Amino acid sequence: MKIDLDKIKKEKPIEDLIRFGIINIDKPNGPTSFSVSDYVRRSLCINKTSHAGTLDPIVSGVLPIMLGRACRLSDYLMHRDKKYVGIMRLHEDIPDIRLDEVIKKFIGKIKQLPPVRSRVKRAERVREIKTFKILERNGKDVLFETEVQAGTYIRKLCDDIGKETGGAHMLELRRTKAGMFDEKESKNMYDFEEAVKELNAGNENKLRSMIIPAEVIGSVLGVVELKPEYIRKYHTGSPLFRHFLKNKTTLPEGENIACFAEGRFIGCYKIVNEEEVWAVPEFIFN
C-alpha cells in the first residue's frame, strides 16, 4: 500500500495537520531542544509537542518537532541513525596518516560511556559508528562528517579519538540528518515565525507547506491495510487478526507496523504472531 502524503498534505484541514503533523526545524545554536519544541507548541496554540533526538544548546541542525498527537510516534522516529558535520580540534599536530589509523579503530561497534552531564544513566553501552570522514583539515582543526547509531555522543567520540592522538575536543557540531529527516528540507525559526504570522492573518499556505503529515510513519514502518468491514474493531482496541488485513506480510515477530484503512491512519501495532492474533495495538489513533 502506498501512502499519498502529497494528497494528505493538500486536502487535510490545516487544523488537523497541526494536531497530527511534524515540522523539521533547523535548530540554531543557543536554545535547548526543549525550548525550541515548547516555542513551537505555544506559537501553534496546541497542548503538546515533542522532539525526536535532543541536541545540545551549542549544536545546530535537524530537530524534528512532533505536533499534538504525533508525539505518540516519537519512539518510532527518533531511534534512527543520525548524521553530523563538525569540527574537531586536535591538541597535537599529528600526521594525517596517523589520524586516519586512529579513526579506523572507531569505525564499527564501539563502547561509549555517556558524558558526566548527560541525562542518561552513566553505564557503558555499545554504539555503532557507520562512517567518519575527514572533509578538510587546517592544522589542528579537522572538519569531519560522521553517520552514527542513535544515542551516540559525538563530543565523547572526539574525546576518545583524542586519547590516542595526544588529545582532542569538539569545537562545533551540526546535525544534518535524523532518520528520514534531512537538513535540505528543514525550516529555520524565522521562516516558522513568518508562517505563524501569516496563519494568524488568514493565510495558511506557508505553514501548510512546512508541516509533514504524521502519516509519514508509513514510510518508516511496514504498512498493512485493514479491510473496511473491520474498521469499527480498531476503536475498541482490538488486536489485528490475519483475516482483518487486505495485504499479507511476512514481517517478523517484534516488528512494529503502521495500519491504515481506506487511506486513513489507524494506529501502530506490534507483531506477535500468535496462533490467532497477528499483532497487538501500541498506539490507536481515534
Buried (B, 14 or more C-beta within 10 A) or exposed (E): EEBEBEEBBEEBEBEBBBBBBBBBBBBBBEBBBEEBBBBBBEBBEBEBBBBBBBBBEEBBBBBBBBBBBBBBBBBBBBEBBBBBBBBBBBEEEBEEEEBEEBBEEBEEEBEBEBBEEEEEEEEEBEBBBBEBEBEEBEEBEBBBBBBBBBBBBBBBBBBBBBEBBEBBEBBBBBBBBBBBBEBEEBBEBEBBEBBBEBBEEEEBEBBBEBBBBBBBBBEBBBBBBBBEEBBEBBEEEBBBBEEBBEEEBEBEEEBBBBBBBEEEBBBBBBBEEEEEBBBBBBBBBE
